Each structure stands twice: as structure tokens, then as C-alpha cells.
Amino acid sequence: MILFSYSMEKQLTLSEKARFDAKIPRIQKELFEYAASLGGFRTLTDFIINAVQEKANEIIREHDTIITTEKDREIFFNAFNNPAEPNRKLIDTAKRYKKFIEDNK
């Protein structure tokens, strides 16, 4: 599996740029322009690119944090689907916890 690296932005050159167009309601454009001016952005395009880049990086970081590799996925799902039997220490701890809860009602 190939994941997009959010550090790729550093590798872009002018020849690799692409155009992105979107039709949006006028009121939404006015809202974005107002936010861009409040945020000190030079242009609406700068504001939109910045906002989209931040959101994309956030989504990718969240994804990478949850499950970063195929091996992590395999380990996680194997543990989930084939849980180990509780050992003596865990059983004793659960009993002590249950007794503690009952004693403190």
C-alpha cells in the first residue's frame, strides 16, 4: 500500500503544479473571502490552499496514528479475533476489583 506523505509538499516544483477549480455558492465564497482577510491571507486561493493542506495533513496524521503499517493491522486484528486467555494475575486482579466495587457501594 502506498500512502501519501504529507512531507511531499517540499518536493513539489513549479512544473508539477496542477489546476483546481470549484464552483461554490456566492455566499460561501464571500464567507471564505472574509475569513481569508481576517486571517491575513494575501488571496482567497492562499487561504483555501492553506486550509485544505492543514486538513489533509490532519486526516493523514490521524490515519497514520491509528494504524501505521500492514504489520500493525495484522497484529491488531489477530489480537482482536484471537484474544489470549487471561492469566492468573489478570484473574486475581479482576476478582480484587470486583470485591472493591462491591465493598464500596
C-alpha positions in Angstrom: 0.0 0.0 0.0 1.3 3.5 -0.9 0.4 6.3 1.4 0.7 10.0 0.5 3.4 11.6 2.6 2.5 15.0 4.0 6.2 15.9 3.6 5.7 15.6 -0.2 4.8 19.3 -0.3 8.5 20.1 0.0 9.3 18.1 -3.1 6.9 20.0 -5.4 8.3 22.1 -8.2 6.6 24.6 -10.5 6.5 22.1 -13.3 4.5 19.7 -11.1 1.7 22.1 -10.2 -1.9 21.4 -11.3 -5.0 23.5 -11.5 -8.0 23.0 -9.3 -11.3 24.7 -10.0 -14.5 24.7 -8.0 -18.0 26.2 -8.3 -19.4 27.3 -5.0 -22.4 29.4 -4.0 -21.6 33.2 -3.9 -22.4 33.5 -0.2 -19.9 30.7 0.6 -17.3 32.5 -1.5 -17.9 35.7 0.4 -17.6 33.9 3.7 -14.3 32.4 2.6 -13.0 35.8 1.4 -14.0 37.4 4.7 -12.2 34.6 6.7 -9.1 35.0 4.4 -9.0 38.7 5.0 -9.3 38.2 8.8 -6.6 35.6 8.7 -4.2 37.9 6.9 -4.0 35.8 3.7 -2.9 37.6 0.6 -5.5 35.9 -1.6 -8.5 33.7 -1.3 -6.5 31.0 -3.1 -3.8 31.2 -0.5 -6.4 30.8 2.2 -8.1 27.8 0.6 -4.8 26.0 -0.2 -3.6 26.6 3.4 -6.9 25.3 4.9 -7.1 22.3 2.7 -3.4 21.4 3.2 -3.9 21.7 7.0 -7.0 19.4 6.9 -5.3 16.9 4.6 -2.3 16.7 6.9 -4.6 16.3 10.0 -6.5 13.5 8.3 -3.3 11.7 7.2 -1.7 12.1 10.7 -4.8 10.6 12.3 -4.9 7.7 9.9 -1.2 7.1 10.3 -1.5 7.2 14.1 -4.3 4.7 14.3 -2.7 2.0 12.1 0.6 2.8 10.5 1.6 -0.4 8.7 0.2 -3.6 7.4 2.1 -5.4 10.2 0.4 -3.3 12.9 -3.0 -4.1 11.3 -2.2 -7.8 11.3 -1.1 -7.7 15.0 -4.2 -5.7 16.0 -6.8 -7.8 14.2 -5.1 -11.0 15.2 -5.2 -10.0 18.9 -8.8 -8.8 18.4 -10.0 -12.0 16.7 -7.9 -14.4 18.8 -7.7 -13.0 22.3 -5.3 -14.7 24.7 -6.8 -16.4 27.7 -6.5 -14.3 30.9 -3.5 -15.3 33.1 -3.7 -15.9 36.8 -2.6 -12.3 37.6 -5.3 -10.8 35.5 -8.0 -13.1 37.0 -6.8 -12.2 40.6 -6.9 -8.5 39.7 -10.4 -8.8 38.3 -11.6 -10.5 41.5 -10.0 -7.8 43.7 -11.6 -5.1 41.6 -15.0 -6.8 41.8 -14.7 -7.1 45.6 -13.5 -3.4 45.8 -16.6 -2.3 43.9 -18.9 -4.4 46.0 -17.4 -3.2 49.2 -17.6 0.5 48.2 -21.3 0.6 47.1 
